[in-house]
Amino acid sequence: MRGEDEDRRQFSEYFAARREVVRHSAYLMCGDWHWADDLTQAAFIRVASAWHRVRDQQALDAFVRTCLVRTYLSETRRVWRRRERVVAEMPDLVGGNDDAESVARRVVFAQALRQVPPRQRVTLICRFYQGLDVAETAVALGCSEGTVKSQTSKGLATLRKVLGDALPVPALACATEGKA
């Protein structure tokens, strides 16, 4: 019983520390805060059910990321999800010193990202938002490194087509040089 209490305490601490980061990643994948909440919950339920088997605490973030990505990709394959139309407006952004131009660029980029097919979108998020390299992204997605490279290339091409020549997030353009 004592070990279970300790496991619950550790999981609760981990959940409290990582929930918002995971939720934000989920939002970038799906573009809807309600769906992001569902994806986050599903990922943490899977982590909670496997918590007693966790041996390497350093691998938890990777495990949560893998759970989140696989849950999202599974959900995008469901027929009812494909018929659903996301019409929610962008949420109010809480920020300190953001200027209007920077907020506008992020909104435009978020809308463009929603036009990228799900698998390509997840690949871009893993590579450039979460900072994973090709090998780590391949593990998270459960695919080959070549697939990660091609999905990254196709996703960036779609973004460029949607956004025109100027990507609103210069870091994304810089980050892709030599890494795709």
BELUR-V670158 format. One record per pair of residues at least 4 apart in sequence whose C-alpha atoms are under 7 Angstrom apart, sorted by the first residue. I is the first residue (numbers start at 1). J is the second residue. Records with the same first field share a line. If there is no record, write none. Layout:
I->J ; J
This chain:
1->5
2->6
3->7
4->8
5->9
6->10
7->11 ; 52
8->12
9->13
10->14
11->15 ; 48
12->16
13->17
14->18
15->19
18->22
19->23
20->24
21->25
22->26 ; 40
23->27 ; 36 ; 37 ; 40
24->28
25->29
26->30 ; 36 ; 39 ; 40
27->31 ; 32 ; 33 ; 36
29->121 ; 122
30->35 ; 36
31->114
32->36
33->37
34->38
35->39
36->40
37->41
38->42
39->43 ; 68 ; 71 ; 72
40->44 ; 68
41->45
42->46
43->47 ; 64 ; 67 ; 68
44->48 ; 64
45->49
46->50
47->51 ; 64
50->54
59->63
60->64
61->65
62->66
63->67
64->68
65->69 ; 140
66->70 ; 140 ; 141
67->71
68->72
69->73 ; 122 ; 141
70->74 ; 141
71->75
72->76
73->77 ; 118 ; 119
75->81
76->81 ; 82
78->82
79->83
80->84
98->102 ; 103
99->103
100->104
101->105
102->106
103->107
104->108
105->109 ; 168
106->110
107->111
108->112
109->113 ; 168
110->114
112->159 ; 162 ; 163
113->121 ; 159
116->120 ; 121 ; 155 ; 158 ; 159
117->121
118->122
119->123
120->124 ; 151 ; 152 ; 154 ; 155
121->125 ; 155
122->126
123->127 ; 137 ; 148 ; 151 ; 152
124->128 ; 152 ; 155
125->129 ; 130
126->130 ; 131 ; 132 ; 137
127->131 ; 132 ; 133 ; 137
128->172 ; 175
132->136 ; 137
133->137
134->138 ; 145 ; 148
135->139 ; 145
136->140
137->141 ; 148
138->142 ; 143 ; 144 ; 145 ; 148
139->143
143->147
144->148
145->149
146->150
147->151
148->152
149->153 ; 180
150->154
151->155
152->156 ; 180
153->157 ; 180
154->158
155->159
156->160
157->161
158->162
159->163
160->164 ; 165 ; 167
163->167
167->173
170->174
171->175
172->176
176->180
